Amino acid sequence: MLNLTPEEKKAILFLLIVAFCGIALNNLAKLNCRVKKLFSPEVRLAKIDLNKISLAQLLETRCLPEKVSQRIVEYRKEHGDFTSLEGLKEVKGIGEQRYERLKKLFFIE
C-alpha cells in the first residue's frame, strides 16, 4: 500500500507522538489550572505605561488586587498623571515590596 522508507516511518511516528503529547497536555490544562500555568505562563514582554492604562487593563495584568488597581486609577484622577514610578508608593496598598515588583511592569512616558 504505502512504500515508506524507515526514515519516513520514524518521522511519522515522531510527529504522531508529539501530537499525542500536545493533546494530552491540552486536556490536562483544561482540567487543572496549575498545569496550565506550568506550560503556558503569561509573560509580558513589554512594559505598560502607567498613565495610560485603564482599570480593566490593570485588572487583566493580575499583578494587583482589584482594590489597589482602583486606588491607582482614583489617585491618577485626583492628582493627575504620575511623574515618576516613585509616585506609586503614595497609593494606599503599595508598599516597598509591591513597588519593587511593579516597577518591572510599568513605565512612565
C-alpha positions in Angstrom: 0.0 0.0 0.0 2.4 2.7 1.2 6.0 2.1 0.5 7.7 4.2 3.1 11.4 4.2 3.9 12.4 3.6 7.5 13.3 7.2 7.9 9.8 8.3 6.8 8.2 5.8 9.2 10.3 7.2 12.1 9.4 10.8 11.1 5.7 9.9 11.0 5.9 8.1 14.3 7.7 11.1 15.9 5.0 13.5 14.6 2.2 11.3 16.0 3.9 11.1 19.4 4.3 14.9 19.5 0.7 15.4 18.5 -0.5 12.9 21.2 1.6 14.7 23.9 0.2 18.0 22.8 -3.4 16.7 23.0 -2.7 15.2 26.4 -1.2 18.4 27.8 -4.0 20.4 26.5 -6.6 18.2 28.2 -4.6 18.3 31.5 -4.5 22.1 31.2 -8.3 22.2 30.9 -8.7 20.0 33.9 -6.1 21.7 36.2 -5.2 25.4 36.2 -1.8 24.7 37.8 -0.8 22.5 34.9 -1.8 25.3 32.5 0.4 27.8 34.3 3.4 25.4 34.0 3.0 25.0 30.3 1.7 28.4 29.2 2.9 31.1 31.6 1.7 34.5 30.8 4.7 36.6 30.1 4.5 40.3 29.3 7.4 41.2 27.0 6.7 45.0 27.1 6.2 47.4 30.0 2.9 49.2 30.3 2.5 53.0 30.5 1.1 53.6 34.0 -0.6 56.9 32.9 -2.5 55.3 30.0 -3.6 52.0 31.4 -7.3 51.7 32.2 -8.8 49.9 35.2 -9.9 47.0 33.0 -6.3 46.6 31.7 -4.9 46.8 35.2 -7.1 44.0 36.3 -6.1 41.9 33.3 -2.5 42.1 34.3 -3.4 40.2 37.5 -0.5 41.8 39.3 -2.6 43.8 41.7 -5.7 43.2 43.7 -8.9 44.9 42.4 -9.0 47.5 45.3 -5.4 48.6 44.7 -6.0 48.8 41.0 -9.0 51.1 41.7 -6.9 53.2 44.0 -4.3 53.7 41.3 -6.9 54.9 38.8 -8.5 57.2 41.5 -5.1 58.6 42.5 -4.4 59.4 38.9 -7.8 61.2 38.5 -7.3 63.2 41.7 -3.6 64.1 41.3 -3.0 63.9 37.6 -0.6 61.7 35.8 2.3 60.1 37.6 5.5 61.9 37.0 7.7 59.0 38.2 7.2 55.4 39.3 8.0 56.6 42.8 4.5 58.1 42.9 3.1 54.6 43.2 4.3 54.5 46.7 1.8 57.2 47.6 -1.1 54.9 46.7 -2.6 53.1 49.6 -1.8 49.4 49.4 1.5 49.7 47.6 4.5 49.1 49.9 8.1 48.7 49.2 7.9 45.0 48.2 4.9 45.5 45.8 6.6 48.6 44.4 9.7 46.6 43.5 7.6 44.1 41.5 5.5 46.8 39.8 8.4 48.9 38.6 9.4 46.0 36.4 6.0 46.0 34.8 5.2 49.7 34.4 6.9 52.8 32.9 6.1 56.5 32.8 6.2 58.2 29.4 
